[in-house]
Amino acid sequence: MQMNVRDDFLNGHGICHGELVFTLADSTFAFACNSYNINTVAVGCSIEFLRAVKGGDRLSAEAVEQSLTGKTGIYNIRVTNREGETVAMFCGKLSQIKDNLVPVES
């Protein structure tokens, strides 16, 4: 996923609000962990902000599945800036819940 950092995303320090970086990472996590067509929800997550993000930048987020066993899994999400520098690392834990996202024909 990608996100352009607009001027209205900036906080009082003139850098991107951490919550918006978090939202990009969390949305990437949601798409990744639901990609098996099994409903999943987050049961925990954490984020580390590693470098400031300036207005006008373009952020990209990529998910890597670390573990998927039984009904739980862990994904790492790396958020990078236009130069490819890591600006944040997000780790999310999921739990599979009942049913599929898209109905499966019998």
MODELLER restraints for C-alpha pairs under 7 A, 6 or more apart:
rsr = mdl.restraints
at = mdl.atoms
rsr.add(forms.Gaussian(group=physical.xy_distance, feature=features.Distance(at['CA:1:A'], at['CA:28:A']), mean=6.23, stdev=0.5))
rsr.add(forms.Gaussian(group=physical.xy_distance, feature=features.Distance(at['CA:1:A'], at['CA:60:A']), mean=5.67, stdev=0.5))
rsr.add(forms.Gaussian(group=physical.xy_distance, feature=features.Distance(at['CA:1:A'], at['CA:61:A']), mean=5.32, stdev=0.5))
rsr.add(forms.Gaussian(group=physical.xy_distance, feature=features.Distance(at['CA:1:A'], at['CA:62:A']), mean=6.95, stdev=0.5))
rsr.add(forms.Gaussian(group=physical.xy_distance, feature=features.Distance(at['CA:2:A'], at['CA:58:A']), mean=6.92, stdev=0.5))
rsr.add(forms.Gaussian(group=physical.xy_distance, feature=features.Distance(at['CA:2:A'], at['CA:59:A']), mean=5.45, stdev=0.5))
rsr.add(forms.Gaussian(group=physical.xy_distance, feature=features.Distance(at['CA:2:A'], at['CA:60:A']), mean=4.34, stdev=0.5))
rsr.add(forms.Gaussian(group=physical.xy_distance, feature=features.Distance(at['CA:2:A'], at['CA:61:A']), mean=6.30, stdev=0.5))
rsr.add(forms.Gaussian(group=physical.xy_distance, feature=features.Distance(at['CA:3:A'], at['CA:58:A']), mean=5.67, stdev=0.5))
rsr.add(forms.Gaussian(group=physical.xy_distance, feature=features.Distance(at['CA:3:A'], at['CA:59:A']), mean=5.15, stdev=0.5))
rsr.add(forms.Gaussian(group=physical.xy_distance, feature=features.Distance(at['CA:3:A'], at['CA:60:A']), mean=6.54, stdev=0.5))
rsr.add(forms.Gaussian(group=physical.xy_distance, feature=features.Distance(at['CA:4:A'], at['CA:56:A']), mean=6.69, stdev=0.5))
rsr.add(forms.Gaussian(group=physical.xy_distance, feature=features.Distance(at['CA:4:A'], at['CA:57:A']), mean=6.09, stdev=0.5))
rsr.add(forms.Gaussian(group=physical.xy_distance, feature=features.Distance(at['CA:4:A'], at['CA:58:A']), mean=4.41, stdev=0.5))
rsr.add(forms.Gaussian(group=physical.xy_distance, feature=features.Distance(at['CA:4:A'], at['CA:59:A']), mean=6.30, stdev=0.5))
rsr.add(forms.Gaussian(group=physical.xy_distance, feature=features.Distance(at['CA:5:A'], at['CA:55:A']), mean=5.23, stdev=0.5))
rsr.add(forms.Gaussian(group=physical.xy_distance, feature=features.Distance(at['CA:5:A'], at['CA:56:A']), mean=5.22, stdev=0.5))
rsr.add(forms.Gaussian(group=physical.xy_distance, feature=features.Distance(at['CA:5:A'], at['CA:57:A']), mean=5.34, stdev=0.5))
rsr.add(forms.Gaussian(group=physical.xy_distance, feature=features.Distance(at['CA:5:A'], at['CA:58:A']), mean=5.94, stdev=0.5))
rsr.add(forms.Gaussian(group=physical.xy_distance, feature=features.Distance(at['CA:6:A'], at['CA:55:A']), mean=5.62, stdev=0.5))
rsr.add(forms.Gaussian(group=physical.xy_distance, feature=features.Distance(at['CA:6:A'], at['CA:56:A']), mean=5.84, stdev=0.5))
rsr.add(forms.Gaussian(group=physical.xy_distance, feature=features.Distance(at['CA:7:A'], at['CA:55:A']), mean=5.41, stdev=0.5))
rsr.add(forms.Gaussian(group=physical.xy_distance, feature=features.Distance(at['CA:9:A'], at['CA:16:A']), mean=5.46, stdev=0.5))
rsr.add(forms.Gaussian(group=physical.xy_distance, feature=features.Distance(at['CA:9:A'], at['CA:17:A']), mean=6.06, stdev=0.5))
rsr.add(forms.Gaussian(group=physical.xy_distance, feature=features.Distance(at['CA:10:A'], at['CA:16:A']), mean=4.30, stdev=0.5))
rsr.add(forms.Gaussian(group=physical.xy_distance, feature=features.Distance(at['CA:10:A'], at['CA:17:A']), mean=5.61, stdev=0.5))
rsr.add(forms.Gaussian(group=physical.xy_distance, feature=features.Distance(at['CA:10:A'], at['CA:55:A']), mean=6.70, stdev=0.5))
rsr.add(forms.Gaussian(group=physical.xy_distance, feature=features.Distance(at['CA:11:A'], at['CA:17:A']), mean=5.44, stdev=0.5))
rsr.add(forms.Gaussian(group=physical.xy_distance, feature=features.Distance(at['CA:15:A'], at['CA:52:A']), mean=6.19, stdev=0.5))
rsr.add(forms.Gaussian(group=physical.xy_distance, feature=features.Distance(at['CA:15:A'], at['CA:53:A']), mean=5.50, stdev=0.5))
rsr.add(forms.Gaussian(group=physical.xy_distance, feature=features.Distance(at['CA:15:A'], at['CA:54:A']), mean=5.05, stdev=0.5))
rsr.add(forms.Gaussian(group=physical.xy_distance, feature=features.Distance(at['CA:15:A'], at['CA:55:A']), mean=6.68, stdev=0.5))
rsr.add(forms.Gaussian(group=physical.xy_distance, feature=features.Distance(at['CA:16:A'], at['CA:53:A']), mean=5.31, stdev=0.5))
rsr.add(forms.Gaussian(group=physical.xy_distance, feature=features.Distance(at['CA:16:A'], at['CA:54:A']), mean=6.05, stdev=0.5))
rsr.add(forms.Gaussian(group=physical.xy_distance, feature=features.Distance(at['CA:16:A'], at['CA:55:A']), mean=6.70, stdev=0.5))
rsr.add(forms.Gaussian(group=physical.xy_distance, feature=features.Distance(at['CA:24:A'], at['CA:61:A']), mean=6.97, stdev=0.5))
rsr.add(forms.Gaussian(group=physical.xy_distance, feature=features.Distance(at['CA:25:A'], at['CA:61:A']), mean=6.15, stdev=0.5))
rsr.add(forms.Gaussian(group=physical.xy_distance, feature=features.Distance(at['CA:25:A'], at['CA:77:A']), mean=6.10, stdev=0.5))
rsr.add(forms.Gaussian(group=physical.xy_distance, feature=features.Distance(at['CA:25:A'], at['CA:79:A']), mean=6.82, stdev=0.5))
rsr.add(forms.Gaussian(group=physical.xy_distance, feature=features.Distance(at['CA:25:A'], at['CA:90:A']), mean=6.46, stdev=0.5))
rsr.add(forms.Gaussian(group=physical.xy_distance, feature=features.Distance(at['CA:28:A'], at['CA:61:A']), mean=6.54, stdev=0.5))
rsr.add(forms.Gaussian(group=physical.xy_distance, feature=features.Distance(at['CA:28:A'], at['CA:62:A']), mean=6.88, stdev=0.5))
rsr.add(forms.Gaussian(group=physical.xy_distance, feature=features.Distance(at['CA:28:A'], at['CA:63:A']), mean=6.52, stdev=0.5))
rsr.add(forms.Gaussian(group=physical.xy_distance, feature=features.Distance(at['CA:29:A'], at['CA:63:A']), mean=6.33, stdev=0.5))
rsr.add(forms.Gaussian(group=physical.xy_distance, feature=features.Distance(at['CA:29:A'], at['CA:75:A']), mean=6.90, stdev=0.5))
rsr.add(forms.Gaussian(group=physical.xy_distance, feature=features.Distance(at['CA:29:A'], at['CA:77:A']), mean=6.74, stdev=0.5))
rsr.add(forms.Gaussian(group=physical.xy_distance, feature=features.Distance(at['CA:29:A'], at['CA:92:A']), mean=6.94, stdev=0.5))
rsr.add(forms.Gaussian(group=physical.xy_distance, feature=features.Distance(at['CA:32:A'], at['CA:63:A']), mean=6.44, stdev=0.5))
rsr.add(forms.Gaussian(group=physical.xy_distance, feature=features.Distance(at['CA:33:A'], at['CA:40:A']), mean=6.70, stdev=0.5))
rsr.add(forms.Gaussian(group=physical.xy_distance, feature=features.Distance(at['CA:34:A'], at['CA:40:A']), mean=5.90, stdev=0.5))
rsr.add(forms.Gaussian(group=physical.xy_distance, feature=features.Distance(at['CA:37:A'], at['CA:100:A']), mean=5.36, stdev=0.5))
rsr.add(forms.Gaussian(group=physical.xy_distance, feature=features.Distance(at['CA:37:A'], at['CA:101:A']), mean=5.21, stdev=0.5))
rsr.add(forms.Gaussian(group=physical.xy_distance, feature=features.Distance(at['CA:37:A'], at['CA:102:A']), mean=6.41, stdev=0.5))
rsr.add(forms.Gaussian(group=physical.xy_distance, feature=features.Distance(at['CA:38:A'], at['CA:96:A']), mean=6.69, stdev=0.5))
rsr.add(forms.Gaussian(group=physical.xy_distance, feature=features.Distance(at['CA:38:A'], at['CA:99:A']), mean=6.39, stdev=0.5))
rsr.add(forms.Gaussian(group=physical.xy_distance, feature=features.Distance(at['CA:38:A'], at['CA:100:A']), mean=4.49, stdev=0.5))
rsr.add(forms.Gaussian(group=physical.xy_distance, feature=features.Distance(at['CA:38:A'], at['CA:101:A']), mean=5.91, stdev=0.5))
rsr.add(forms.Gaussian(group=physical.xy_distance, feature=features.Distance(at['CA:39:A'], at['CA:96:A']), mean=5.80, stdev=0.5))
rsr.add(forms.Gaussian(group=physical.xy_distance, feature=features.Distance(at['CA:39:A'], at['CA:97:A']), mean=5.44, stdev=0.5))
rsr.add(forms.Gaussian(group=physical.xy_distance, feature=features.Distance(at['CA:39:A'], at['CA:98:A']), mean=6.47, stdev=0.5))
rsr.add(forms.Gaussian(group=physical.xy_distance, feature=features.Distance(at['CA:39:A'], at['CA:99:A']), mean=6.11, stdev=0.5))
rsr.add(forms.Gaussian(group=physical.xy_distance, feature=features.Distance(at['CA:39:A'], at['CA:100:A']), mean=5.38, stdev=0.5))
rsr.add(forms.Gaussian(group=physical.xy_distance, feature=features.Distance(at['CA:39:A'], at['CA:101:A']), mean=5.59, stdev=0.5))
rsr.add(forms.Gaussian(group=physical.xy_distance, feature=features.Distance(at['CA:40:A'], at['CA:94:A']), mean=6.26, stdev=0.5))
rsr.add(forms.Gaussian(group=physical.xy_distance, feature=features.Distance(at['CA:40:A'], at['CA:95:A']), mean=5.47, stdev=0.5))
rsr.add(forms.Gaussian(group=physical.xy_distance, feature=features.Distance(at['CA:40:A'], at['CA:96:A']), mean=4.24, stdev=0.5))
rsr.add(forms.Gaussian(group=physical.xy_distance, feature=features.Distance(at['CA:40:A'], at['CA:97:A']), mean=5.52, stdev=0.5))
rsr.add(forms.Gaussian(group=physical.xy_distance, feature=features.Distance(at['CA:41:A'], at['CA:94:A']), mean=5.51, stdev=0.5))
rsr.add(forms.Gaussian(group=physical.xy_distance, feature=features.Distance(at['CA:41:A'], at['CA:95:A']), mean=5.53, stdev=0.5))
rsr.add(forms.Gaussian(group=physical.xy_distance, feature=features.Distance(at['CA:41:A'], at['CA:96:A']), mean=6.53, stdev=0.5))
rsr.add(forms.Gaussian(group=physical.xy_distance, feature=features.Distance(at['CA:42:A'], at['CA:92:A']), mean=6.81, stdev=0.5))
rsr.add(forms.Gaussian(group=physical.xy_distance, feature=features.Distance(at['CA:42:A'], at['CA:93:A']), mean=5.79, stdev=0.5))
rsr.add(forms.Gaussian(group=physical.xy_distance, feature=features.Distance(at['CA:42:A'], at['CA:94:A']), mean=4.44, stdev=0.5))
rsr.add(forms.Gaussian(group=physical.xy_distance, feature=features.Distance(at['CA:42:A'], at['CA:95:A']), mean=6.35, stdev=0.5))
rsr.add(forms.Gaussian(group=physical.xy_distance, feature=features.Distance(at['CA:43:A'], at['CA:93:A']), mean=5.70, stdev=0.5))
rsr.add(forms.Gaussian(group=physical.xy_distance, feature=features.Distance(at['CA:43:A'], at['CA:94:A']), mean=5.43, stdev=0.5))
rsr.add(forms.Gaussian(group=physical.xy_distance, feature=features.Distance(at['CA:43:A'], at['CA:95:A']), mean=6.39, stdev=0.5))
rsr.add(forms.Gaussian(group=physical.xy_distance, feature=features.Distance(at['CA:44:A'], at['CA:92:A']), mean=5.88, stdev=0.5))
rsr.add(forms.Gaussian(group=physical.xy_distance, feature=features.Distance(at['CA:44:A'], at['CA:93:A']), mean=5.20, stdev=0.5))
rsr.add(forms.Gaussian(group=physical.xy_distance, feature=features.Distance(at['CA:45:A'], at['CA:91:A']), mean=5.44, stdev=0.5))
rsr.add(forms.Gaussian(group=physical.xy_distance, feature=features.Distance(at['CA:45:A'], at['CA:92:A']), mean=4.17, stdev=0.5))
rsr.add(forms.Gaussian(group=physical.xy_distance, feature=features.Distance(at['CA:45:A'], at['CA:93:A']), mean=6.03, stdev=0.5))
rsr.add(forms.Gaussian(group=physical.xy_distance, feature=features.Distance(at['CA:46:A'], at['CA:90:A']), mean=5.67, stdev=0.5))
rsr.add(forms.Gaussian(group=physical.xy_distance, feature=features.Distance(at['CA:46:A'], at['CA:91:A']), mean=5.42, stdev=0.5))
rsr.add(forms.Gaussian(group=physical.xy_distance, feature=features.Distance(at['CA:46:A'], at['CA:92:A']), mean=6.63, stdev=0.5))
rsr.add(forms.Gaussian(group=physical.xy_distance, feature=features.Distance(at['CA:47:A'], at['CA:88:A']), mean=6.84, stdev=0.5))
rsr.add(forms.Gaussian(group=physical.xy_distance, feature=features.Distance(at['CA:47:A'], at['CA:89:A']), mean=5.61, stdev=0.5))
rsr.add(forms.Gaussian(group=physical.xy_distance, feature=features.Distance(at['CA:47:A'], at['CA:90:A']), mean=4.23, stdev=0.5))
rsr.add(forms.Gaussian(group=physical.xy_distance, feature=features.Distance(at['CA:47:A'], at['CA:91:A']), mean=6.41, stdev=0.5))
rsr.add(forms.Gaussian(group=physical.xy_distance, feature=features.Distance(at['CA:48:A'], at['CA:88:A']), mean=5.47, stdev=0.5))
rsr.add(forms.Gaussian(group=physical.xy_distance, feature=features.Distance(at['CA:48:A'], at['CA:89:A']), mean=5.28, stdev=0.5))
rsr.add(forms.Gaussian(group=physical.xy_distance, feature=features.Distance(at['CA:48:A'], at['CA:90:A']), mean=6.45, stdev=0.5))
rsr.add(forms.Gaussian(group=physical.xy_distance, feature=features.Distance(at['CA:49:A'], at['CA:87:A']), mean=6.10, stdev=0.5))
rsr.add(forms.Gaussian(group=physical.xy_distance, feature=features.Distance(at['CA:49:A'], at['CA:88:A']), mean=4.46, stdev=0.5))
rsr.add(forms.Gaussian(group=physical.xy_distance, feature=features.Distance(at['CA:49:A'], at['CA:89:A']), mean=6.78, stdev=0.5))
rsr.add(forms.Gaussian(group=physical.xy_distance, feature=features.Distance(at['CA:50:A'], at['CA:86:A']), mean=6.99, stdev=0.5))
rsr.add(forms.Gaussian(group=physical.xy_distance, feature=features.Distance(at['CA:50:A'], at['CA:87:A']), mean=4.89, stdev=0.5))
rsr.add(forms.Gaussian(group=physical.xy_distance, feature=features.Distance(at['CA:50:A'], at['CA:88:A']), mean=5.17, stdev=0.5))
rsr.add(forms.Gaussian(group=physical.xy_distance, feature=features.Distance(at['CA:51:A'], at['CA:87:A']), mean=4.76, stdev=0.5))
rsr.add(forms.Gaussian(group=physical.xy_distance, feature=features.Distance(at['CA:52:A'], at['CA:87:A']), mean=6.87, stdev=0.5))
rsr.add(forms.Gaussian(group=physical.xy_distance, feature=features.Distance(at['CA:57:A'], at['CA:81:A']), mean=6.65, stdev=0.5))
rsr.add(forms.Gaussian(group=physical.xy_distance, feature=features.Distance(at['CA:57:A'], at['CA:82:A']), mean=6.31, stdev=0.5))
rsr.add(forms.Gaussian(group=physical.xy_distance, feature=features.Distance(at['CA:58:A'], at['CA:81:A']), mean=5.89, stdev=0.5))
rsr.add(forms.Gaussian(group=physical.xy_distance, feature=features.Distance(at['CA:58:A'], at['CA:82:A']), mean=5.42, stdev=0.5))
rsr.add(forms.Gaussian(group=physical.xy_distance, feature=features.Distance(at['CA:59:A'], at['CA:79:A']), mean=6.58, stdev=0.5))
rsr.add(forms.Gaussian(group=physical.xy_distance, feature=features.Distance(at['CA:59:A'], at['CA:80:A']), mean=5.58, stdev=0.5))
rsr.add(forms.Gaussian(group=physical.xy_distance, feature=features.Distance(at['CA:59:A'], at['CA:81:A']), mean=4.66, stdev=0.5))
rsr.add(forms.Gaussian(group=physical.xy_distance, feature=features.Distance(at['CA:59:A'], at['CA:82:A']), mean=6.30, stdev=0.5))
rsr.add(forms.Gaussian(group=physical.xy_distance, feature=features.Distance(at['CA:60:A'], at['CA:79:A']), mean=5.57, stdev=0.5))
rsr.add(forms.Gaussian(group=physical.xy_distance, feature=features.Distance(at['CA:60:A'], at['CA:80:A']), mean=5.33, stdev=0.5))
rsr.add(forms.Gaussian(group=physical.xy_distance, feature=features.Distance(at['CA:60:A'], at['CA:81:A']), mean=6.47, stdev=0.5))
rsr.add(forms.Gaussian(group=physical.xy_distance, feature=features.Distance(at['CA:61:A'], at['CA:77:A']), mean=6.41, stdev=0.5))
rsr.add(forms.Gaussian(group=physical.xy_distance, feature=features.Distance(at['CA:61:A'], at['CA:78:A']), mean=5.54, stdev=0.5))
rsr.add(forms.Gaussian(group=physical.xy_distance, feature=features.Distance(at['CA:61:A'], at['CA:79:A']), mean=4.36, stdev=0.5))
rsr.add(forms.Gaussian(group=physical.xy_distance, feature=features.Distance(at['CA:61:A'], at['CA:80:A']), mean=6.43, stdev=0.5))
rsr.add(forms.Gaussian(group=physical.xy_distance, feature=features.Distance(at['CA:62:A'], at['CA:77:A']), mean=5.47, stdev=0.5))
rsr.add(forms.Gaussian(group=physical.xy_distance, feature=features.Distance(at['CA:62:A'], at['CA:78:A']), mean=5.44, stdev=0.5))
rsr.add(forms.Gaussian(group=physical.xy_distance, feature=features.Distance(at['CA:62:A'], at['CA:79:A']), mean=6.69, stdev=0.5))
rsr.add(forms.Gaussian(group=physical.xy_distance, feature=features.Distance(at['CA:63:A'], at['CA:75:A']), mean=6.45, stdev=0.5))
rsr.add(forms.Gaussian(group=physical.xy_distance, feature=features.Distance(at['CA:63:A'], at['CA:76:A']), mean=5.73, stdev=0.5))
rsr.add(forms.Gaussian(group=physical.xy_distance, feature=features.Distance(at['CA:63:A'], at['CA:77:A']), mean=4.42, stdev=0.5))
rsr.add(forms.Gaussian(group=physical.xy_distance, feature=features.Distance(at['CA:63:A'], at['CA:78:A']), mean=6.62, stdev=0.5))
rsr.add(forms.Gaussian(group=physical.xy_distance, feature=features.Distance(at['CA:64:A'], at['CA:75:A']), mean=5.58, stdev=0.5))
rsr.add(forms.Gaussian(group=physical.xy_distance, feature=features.Distance(at['CA:64:A'], at['CA:76:A']), mean=5.34, stdev=0.5))
rsr.add(forms.Gaussian(group=physical.xy_distance, feature=features.Distance(at['CA:64:A'], at['CA:77:A']), mean=6.38, stdev=0.5))
rsr.add(forms.Gaussian(group=physical.xy_distance, feature=features.Distance(at['CA:65:A'], at['CA:74:A']), mean=6.30, stdev=0.5))
rsr.add(forms.Gaussian(group=physical.xy_distance, feature=features.Distance(at['CA:65:A'], at['CA:75:A']), mean=4.51, stdev=0.5))
rsr.add(forms.Gaussian(group=physical.xy_distance, feature=features.Distance(at['CA:65:A'], at['CA:76:A']), mean=6.57, stdev=0.5))
rsr.add(forms.Gaussian(group=physical.xy_distance, feature=features.Distance(at['CA:66:A'], at['CA:74:A']), mean=5.43, stdev=0.5))
rsr.add(forms.Gaussian(group=physical.xy_distance, feature=features.Distance(at['CA:66:A'], at['CA:75:A']), mean=5.29, stdev=0.5))
rsr.add(forms.Gaussian(group=physical.xy_distance, feature=features.Distance(at['CA:66:A'], at['CA:76:A']), mean=6.80, stdev=0.5))
rsr.add(forms.Gaussian(group=physical.xy_distance, feature=features.Distance(at['CA:67:A'], at['CA:73:A']), mean=5.08, stdev=0.5))
rsr.add(forms.Gaussian(group=physical.xy_distance, feature=features.Distance(at['CA:67:A'], at['CA:74:A']), mean=5.14, stdev=0.5))
rsr.add(forms.Gaussian(group=physical.xy_distance, feature=features.Distance(at['CA:68:A'], at['CA:74:A']), mean=6.61, stdev=0.5))
rsr.add(forms.Gaussian(group=physical.xy_distance, feature=features.Distance(at['CA:71:A'], at['CA:95:A']), mean=5.53, stdev=0.5))
rsr.add(forms.Gaussian(group=physical.xy_distance, feature=features.Distance(at['CA:71:A'], at['CA:96:A']), mean=4.96, stdev=0.5))
rsr.add(forms.Gaussian(group=physical.xy_distance, feature=features.Distance(at['CA:72:A'], at['CA:94:A']), mean=5.40, stdev=0.5))
rsr.add(forms.Gaussian(group=physical.xy_distance, feature=features.Distance(at['CA:72:A'], at['CA:95:A']), mean=4.59, stdev=0.5))
rsr.add(forms.Gaussian(group=physical.xy_distance, feature=features.Distance(at['CA:72:A'], at['CA:96:A']), mean=6.32, stdev=0.5))
rsr.add(forms.Gaussian(group=physical.xy_distance, feature=features.Distance(at['CA:73:A'], at['CA:93:A']), mean=5.64, stdev=0.5))
rsr.add(forms.Gaussian(group=physical.xy_distance, feature=features.Distance(at['CA:73:A'], at['CA:94:A']), mean=5.18, stdev=0.5))
rsr.add(forms.Gaussian(group=physical.xy_distance, feature=features.Distance(at['CA:73:A'], at['CA:95:A']), mean=6.72, stdev=0.5))
rsr.add(forms.Gaussian(group=physical.xy_distance, feature=features.Distance(at['CA:74:A'], at['CA:92:A']), mean=5.66, stdev=0.5))
rsr.add(forms.Gaussian(group=physical.xy_distance, feature=features.Distance(at['CA:74:A'], at['CA:93:A']), mean=4.51, stdev=0.5))
rsr.add(forms.Gaussian(group=physical.xy_distance, feature=features.Distance(at['CA:74:A'], at['CA:94:A']), mean=6.34, stdev=0.5))
rsr.add(forms.Gaussian(group=physical.xy_distance, feature=features.Distance(at['CA:75:A'], at['CA:91:A']), mean=5.79, stdev=0.5))
rsr.add(forms.Gaussian(group=physical.xy_distance, feature=features.Distance(at['CA:75:A'], at['CA:92:A']), mean=5.34, stdev=0.5))
rsr.add(forms.Gaussian(group=physical.xy_distance, feature=features.Distance(at['CA:75:A'], at['CA:93:A']), mean=6.56, stdev=0.5))
rsr.add(forms.Gaussian(group=physical.xy_distance, feature=features.Distance(at['CA:76:A'], at['CA:90:A']), mean=5.73, stdev=0.5))
rsr.add(forms.Gaussian(group=physical.xy_distance, feature=features.Distance(at['CA:76:A'], at['CA:91:A']), mean=4.57, stdev=0.5))
rsr.add(forms.Gaussian(group=physical.xy_distance, feature=features.Distance(at['CA:76:A'], at['CA:92:A']), mean=6.50, stdev=0.5))
rsr.add(forms.Gaussian(group=physical.xy_distance, feature=features.Distance(at['CA:77:A'], at['CA:89:A']), mean=5.85, stdev=0.5))
rsr.add(forms.Gaussian(group=physical.xy_distance, feature=features.Distance(at['CA:77:A'], at['CA:90:A']), mean=4.93, stdev=0.5))
rsr.add(forms.Gaussian(group=physical.xy_distance, feature=features.Distance(at['CA:77:A'], at['CA:91:A']), mean=6.23, stdev=0.5))
rsr.add(forms.Gaussian(group=physical.xy_distance, feature=features.Distance(at['CA:78:A'], at['CA:86:A']), mean=6.72, stdev=0.5))
rsr.add(forms.Gaussian(group=physical.xy_distance, feature=features.Distance(at['CA:78:A'], at['CA:88:A']), mean=6.23, stdev=0.5))
rsr.add(forms.Gaussian(group=physical.xy_distance, feature=features.Distance(at['CA:78:A'], at['CA:89:A']), mean=4.94, stdev=0.5))
rsr.add(forms.Gaussian(group=physical.xy_distance, feature=features.Distance(at['CA:78:A'], at['CA:90:A']), mean=6.52, stdev=0.5))
rsr.add(forms.Gaussian(group=physical.xy_distance, feature=features.Distance(at['CA:79:A'], at['CA:86:A']), mean=5.76, stdev=0.5))
rsr.add(forms.Gaussian(group=physical.xy_distance, feature=features.Distance(at['CA:79:A'], at['CA:87:A']), mean=5.71, stdev=0.5))
rsr.add(forms.Gaussian(group=physical.xy_distance, feature=features.Distance(at['CA:79:A'], at['CA:88:A']), mean=5.14, stdev=0.5))
rsr.add(forms.Gaussian(group=physical.xy_distance, feature=features.Distance(at['CA:79:A'], at['CA:89:A']), mean=6.29, stdev=0.5))
rsr.add(forms.Gaussian(group=physical.xy_distance, feature=features.Distance(at['CA:80:A'], at['CA:86:A']), mean=4.33, stdev=0.5))
rsr.add(forms.Gaussian(group=physical.xy_distance, feature=features.Distance(at['CA:80:A'], at['CA:87:A']), mean=5.32, stdev=0.5))
rsr.add(forms.Gaussian(group=physical.xy_distance, feature=features.Distance(at['CA:81:A'], at['CA:87:A']), mean=6.53, stdev=0.5))
